[in-house]
Amino acid sequence: MAHEFAPYEGAIGPEGKRRTTMYYGPVIGGLPILAWHCEVCGVLRLTYPDGRTEERRLLPGPQPGLIAEASSVAPETVWYGMQARVSGLSAQPAYMQQLVATAGVTRPPFQLQLPTIVLPDWDTVTWLVVGGLSAMAALLFAMGILAVYSFSTPSIEAPLAIIAACGFAGLMLFRIGATAVRHFFPAQPLAPSVAERERGKPQLDAATRAAVALLVVAVVGFFVAAILAVYTFATPGAEGPVFLLSFACAVAAAVVKLTAAAWRHFSGK
């Protein structure tokens, strides 16, 4: 499944002859090269991942050694014992699931889905302004507590108010200056690179997910054990079992990762 991608049919060339859009064998940086081939006249038009185009002239007829069709297996490897034509390709998860469903391969019964945090797509100026305003909000909250927690206002209240006012004014001036620079000195936006346009979400294997889950349990257990050890003058009886359980989870995580690494090394997968 590391060498072929889905074609689509029905392309008509300028000569009026029907063509099949597939993917050419060699790759650039691990990405497939889109190929339009006419089996009648032998014209081969290539579209590279970076937008470059090229046209070649091949012999008429099919080109099974150069142009790959979509499949969930490598035919030359399974049927003829040959090495795959292309290696190092990656595809979108939806396309991989479609190939797996077509081949009748079932997915693992258990998959641990880790929570993901999606950050807003802001520029550097916006992030700096948001961070400064968050700091100002925290400072104002601290000033409010200092102003009411006692019968007399503490002496640190005035310096904090001056810092908050100057910080807010500095943020506003910074934002106005950045807007003025962008207005009077506009810059052309940078086009996204091939890696940014073609990359997908990272996929963790079952061993890594299990190890991460065990490490999280171990860290939480050690934290609870630390609280139990210091919150009173006498160590409670639950300290020993909590510590041993946390230590066992950490050891189990290491064993899972070592076993998975040894399996991949000796099995060649």
LOVEX-743394 format. One line per field, with one value per residue (C-alpha): residue number from 0; chain; x, y, z. Coordinates in steps of 0.05 Angstrom, whole numbers, plus 5000, padded with zeros to 4 digits. Last residue first. Example, Ala and Ser with C-alpha at 12.3 -4.5 7.8 and 13.67 -1.06 7.14 Angstrom:
<lumgus>
pos = [1 / 0]
unit = [A / A]
u = [5273 / 5246]
v = [4979 / 4910]
w = [5143 / 5156]
</lumgus>
This chain:
<lumgus>
pos = [268 / 267 / 266 / 265 / 264 / 263 / 262 / 261 / 260 / 259 / 258 / 257 / 256 / 255 / 254 / 253 / 252 / 251 / 250 / 249 / 248 / 247 / 246 / 245 / 244 / 243 / 242 / 241 / 240 / 239 / 238 / 237 / 236 / 235 / 234 / 233 / 232 / 231 / 230 / 229 / 228 / 227 / 226 / 225 / 224 / 223 / 222 / 221 / 220 / 219 / 218 / 217 / 216 / 215 / 214 / 213 / 212 / 211 / 210 / 209 / 208 / 207 / 206 / 205 / 204 / 203 / 202 / 201 / 200 / 199 / 198 / 197 / 196 / 195 / 194 / 193 / 192 / 191 / 190 / 189 / 188 / 187 / 186 / 185 / 184 / 183 / 182 / 181 / 180 / 179 / 178 / 177 / 176 / 175 / 174 / 173 / 172 / 171 / 170 / 169 / 168 / 167 / 166 / 165 / 164 / 163 / 162 / 161 / 160 / 159 / 158 / 157 / 156 / 155 / 154 / 153 / 152 / 151 / 150 / 149 / 148 / 147 / 146 / 145 / 144 / 143 / 142 / 141 / 140 / 139 / 138 / 137 / 136 / 135 / 134 / 133 / 132 / 131 / 130 / 129 / 128 / 127 / 126 / 125 / 124 / 123 / 122 / 121 / 120 / 119 / 118 / 117 / 116 / 115 / 114 / 113 / 112 / 111 / 110 / 109 / 108 / 107 / 106 / 105 / 104 / 103 / 102 / 101 / 100 / 99 / 98 / 97 / 96 / 95 / 94 / 93 / 92 / 91 / 90 / 89 / 88 / 87 / 86 / 85 / 84 / 83 / 82 / 81 / 80 / 79 / 78 / 77 / 76 / 75 / 74 / 73 / 72 / 71 / 70 / 69 / 68 / 67 / 66 / 65 / 64 / 63 / 62 / 61 / 60 / 59 / 58 / 57 / 56 / 55 / 54 / 53 / 52 / 51 / 50 / 49 / 48 / 47 / 46 / 45 / 44 / 43 / 42 / 41 / 40 / 39 / 38 / 37 / 36 / 35 / 34 / 33 / 32 / 31 / 30 / 29 / 28 / 27 / 26 / 25 / 24 / 23 / 22 / 21 / 20 / 19 / 18 / 17 / 16 / 15 / 14 / 13 / 12 / 11 / 10 / 9 / 8 / 7 / 6 / 5 / 4 / 3 / 2 / 1 / 0]
unit = [A / A / A / A / A / A / A / A / A / A / A / A / A / A / A / A / A / A / A / A / A / A / A / A / A / A / A / A / A / A / A / A / A / A / A / A / A / A / A / A / A / A / A / A / A / A / A / A / A / A / A / A / A / A / A / A / A / A / A / A / A / A / A / A / A / A / A / A / A / A / A / A / A / A / A / A / A / A / A / A / A / A / A / A / A / A / A / A / A / A / A / A / A / A / A / A / A / A / A / A / A / A / A / A / A / A / A / A / A / A / A / A / A / A / A / A / A / A / A / A / A / A / A / A / A / A / A / A / A / A / A / A / A / A / A / A / A / A / A / A / A / A / A / A / A / A / A / A / A / A / A / A / A / A / A / A / A / A / A / A / A / A / A / A / A / A / A / A / A / A / A / A / A / A / A / A / A / A / A / A / A / A / A / A / A / A / A / A / A / A / A / A / A / A / A / A / A / A / A / A / A / A / A / A / A / A / A / A / A / A / A / A / A / A / A / A / A / A / A / A / A / A / A / A / A / A / A / A / A / A / A / A / A / A / A / A / A / A / A / A / A / A / A / A / A / A / A / A / A / A / A / A / A / A / A / A / A / A / A / A / A / A / A / A / A / A / A / A / A]
u = [5152 / 5218 / 5196 / 5259 / 5262 / 5187 / 5178 / 5237 / 5209 / 5139 / 5168 / 5210 / 5149 / 5104 / 5158 / 5169 / 5095 / 5090 / 5146 / 5110 / 5044 / 5079 / 5109 / 5040 / 5011 / 5069 / 5061 / 4985 / 4992 / 5044 / 5012 / 4943 / 4963 / 4969 / 5037 / 5030 / 5040 / 4988 / 4986 / 5058 / 5059 / 4986 / 5001 / 5062 / 5024 / 4969 / 5023 / 5056 / 4988 / 4973 / 5042 / 5033 / 4963 / 4990 / 5049 / 5001 / 4959 / 5022 / 5047 / 4980 / 4978 / 5050 / 5036 / 4971 / 5006 / 5001 / 4979 / 5003 / 4953 / 4966 / 5019 / 5007 / 4998 / 5047 / 5101 / 5092 / 5105 / 5051 / 5056 / 5085 / 5040 / 5066 / 5086 / 5050 / 5092 / 5042 / 4984 / 5024 / 5069 / 5007 / 4974 / 5037 / 5042 / 4969 / 4979 / 5043 / 5011 / 4952 / 4998 / 5040 / 4977 / 4955 / 5023 / 5027 / 4958 / 4972 / 5041 / 5012 / 4957 / 5007 / 5050 / 4988 / 4964 / 5032 / 5018 / 4962 / 4891 / 4866 / 4807 / 4836 / 4817 / 4784 / 4837 / 4887 / 4834 / 4817 / 4891 / 4901 / 4844 / 4874 / 4940 / 4908 / 4870 / 4934 / 4970 / 4913 / 4917 / 4992 / 4982 / 4927 / 4970 / 5030 / 4988 / 4957 / 5025 / 5053 / 4997 / 4935 / 4912 / 4875 / 4903 / 4871 / 4880 / 4874 / 4848 / 4879 / 4837 / 4856 / 4840 / 4811 / 4782 / 4838 / 4811 / 4786 / 4817 / 4765 / 4809 / 4758 / 4750 / 4826 / 4830 / 4774 / 4806 / 4871 / 4834 / 4801 / 4868 / 4900 / 4959 / 5034 / 5087 / 5155 / 5166 / 5154 / 5164 / 5155 / 5207 / 5191 / 5164 / 5119 / 5049 / 5053 / 5110 / 5091 / 5018 / 5031 / 4968 / 4911 / 4905 / 4899 / 4934 / 5008 / 5041 / 5114 / 5121 / 5050 / 5060 / 5003 / 5011 / 5047 / 5121 / 5134 / 5138 / 5148 / 5114 / 5131 / 5093 / 5117 / 5066 / 5108 / 5075 / 5097 / 5048 / 5070 / 5044 / 5059 / 5043 / 5046 / 5000 / 4949 / 4963 / 4954 / 4983 / 4965 / 5010 / 5006 / 5073 / 5066 / 5099 / 5158 / 5205 / 5196 / 5170 / 5186 / 5129 / 5078 / 5009 / 4944 / 4899 / 4872 / 4867 / 4814 / 4835 / 4809 / 4879 / 4874 / 4868 / 4804 / 4805 / 4751 / 4780 / 4805 / 4865 / 4874 / 4944 / 4998 / 5066 / 5061 / 5000]
v = [4908 / 4870 / 4816 / 4820 / 4896 / 4909 / 4858 / 4885 / 4956 / 4932 / 4893 / 4953 / 5000 / 4952 / 4938 / 5013 / 5024 / 4964 / 4992 / 5059 / 5024 / 4981 / 5043 / 5075 / 5012 / 5007 / 5080 / 5074 / 5008 / 5037 / 5104 / 5075 / 5060 / 5133 / 5166 / 5203 / 5279 / 5296 / 5323 / 5301 / 5229 / 5226 / 5286 / 5252 / 5187 / 5225 / 5255 / 5187 / 5158 / 5214 / 5204 / 5128 / 5134 / 5181 / 5134 / 5076 / 5115 / 5137 / 5065 / 5040 / 5093 / 5078 / 5003 / 5014 / 5056 / 5131 / 5167 / 5237 / 5280 / 5291 / 5326 / 5348 / 5424 / 5437 / 5391 / 5422 / 5491 / 5543 / 5605 / 5665 / 5727 / 5788 / 5843 / 5909 / 5969 / 6026 / 5983 / 5927 / 5978 / 6017 / 5954 / 5935 / 6005 / 6004 / 5936 / 5958 / 6023 / 5985 / 5935 / 5992 / 6027 / 5962 / 5951 / 6023 / 6018 / 5950 / 5971 / 6035 / 5995 / 5945 / 6001 / 6031 / 5965 / 5947 / 5993 / 5948 / 5977 / 5973 / 5931 / 5869 / 5821 / 5877 / 5914 / 5856 / 5812 / 5865 / 5876 / 5802 / 5802 / 5863 / 5827 / 5765 / 5808 / 5844 / 5778 / 5755 / 5821 / 5811 / 5740 / 5761 / 5818 / 5773 / 5720 / 5772 / 5799 / 5729 / 5710 / 5671 / 5602 / 5584 / 5525 / 5456 / 5413 / 5338 / 5286 / 5217 / 5164 / 5094 / 5042 / 4975 / 4924 / 4932 / 4947 / 4893 / 4880 / 4867 / 4895 / 4949 / 4969 / 4976 / 5018 / 5063 / 5070 / 5091 / 5143 / 5172 / 5174 / 5217 / 5185 / 5177 / 5153 / 5127 / 5073 / 5067 / 5009 / 4954 / 4899 / 4836 / 4770 / 4761 / 4756 / 4789 / 4839 / 4858 / 4864 / 4911 / 4909 / 4958 / 4977 / 5040 / 5038 / 5050 / 5076 / 5059 / 4983 / 4972 / 5019 / 5004 / 5015 / 5066 / 5077 / 5137 / 5211 / 5260 / 5322 / 5361 / 5403 / 5439 / 5452 / 5431 / 5362 / 5347 / 5343 / 5294 / 5288 / 5223 / 5219 / 5147 / 5158 / 5104 / 5089 / 5162 / 5176 / 5231 / 5225 / 5256 / 5249 / 5220 / 5251 / 5221 / 5279 / 5274 / 5207 / 5158 / 5110 / 5157 / 5163 / 5153 / 5194 / 5151 / 5181 / 5181 / 5210 / 5276 / 5301 / 5354 / 5298 / 5272 / 5251 / 5200 / 5160 / 5174 / 5142 / 5125 / 5119 / 5067 / 5053 / 5045 / 5000]
w = [5190 / 5187 / 5236 / 5279 / 5284 / 5285 / 5341 / 5381 / 5377 / 5398 / 5457 / 5479 / 5474 / 5514 / 5566 / 5578 / 5587 / 5634 / 5677 / 5684 / 5700 / 5753 / 5785 / 5790 / 5821 / 5870 / 5891 / 5900 / 5939 / 5986 / 6001 / 6016 / 6088 / 6105 / 6123 / 6189 / 6196 / 6143 / 6071 / 6056 / 6033 / 6008 / 5962 / 5933 / 5922 / 5885 / 5839 / 5829 / 5809 / 5760 / 5728 / 5724 / 5694 / 5641 / 5628 / 5618 / 5568 / 5530 / 5527 / 5501 / 5447 / 5426 / 5422 / 5382 / 5328 / 5327 / 5264 / 5249 / 5211 / 5138 / 5096 / 5024 / 5029 / 5086 / 5056 / 4988 / 5016 / 5027 / 4984 / 5021 / 5024 / 4988 / 5034 / 5045 / 5068 / 5080 / 5105 / 5138 / 5174 / 5197 / 5224 / 5262 / 5291 / 5314 / 5348 / 5382 / 5405 / 5434 / 5469 / 5499 / 5525 / 5558 / 5590 / 5615 / 5648 / 5678 / 5704 / 5735 / 5769 / 5796 / 5824 / 5859 / 5890 / 5920 / 5980 / 6006 / 6010 / 6082 / 6108 / 6075 / 6017 / 5977 / 5938 / 5935 / 5902 / 5850 / 5836 / 5824 / 5774 / 5740 / 5733 / 5704 / 5653 / 5635 / 5624 / 5578 / 5541 / 5530 / 5505 / 5457 / 5431 / 5421 / 5386 / 5340 / 5321 / 5307 / 5259 / 5279 / 5255 / 5319 / 5359 / 5352 / 5414 / 5403 / 5451 / 5443 / 5409 / 5435 / 5382 / 5399 / 5350 / 5299 / 5229 / 5183 / 5114 / 5060 / 5004 / 4986 / 5060 / 5067 / 5003 / 5027 / 5096 / 5062 / 5021 / 5083 / 5120 / 5064 / 5029 / 5039 / 4992 / 5015 / 4964 / 4889 / 4841 / 4893 / 4892 / 4853 / 4880 / 4819 / 4848 / 4916 / 4903 / 4832 / 4853 / 4912 / 4954 / 4969 / 4896 / 4855 / 4787 / 4777 / 4714 / 4701 / 4696 / 4672 / 4612 / 4564 / 4489 / 4446 / 4462 / 4506 / 4489 / 4547 / 4572 / 4635 / 4685 / 4748 / 4803 / 4864 / 4867 / 4795 / 4737 / 4683 / 4612 / 4575 / 4500 / 4474 / 4413 / 4427 / 4501 / 4519 / 4588 / 4637 / 4699 / 4769 / 4805 / 4874 / 4936 / 4974 / 4960 / 4885 / 4860 / 4805 / 4782 / 4750 / 4779 / 4741 / 4696 / 4639 / 4570 / 4515 / 4449 / 4423 / 4404 / 4458 / 4510 / 4541 / 4614 / 4632 / 4689 / 4759 / 4790 / 4864 / 4891 / 4890 / 4922 / 4997 / 5000]
</lumgus>
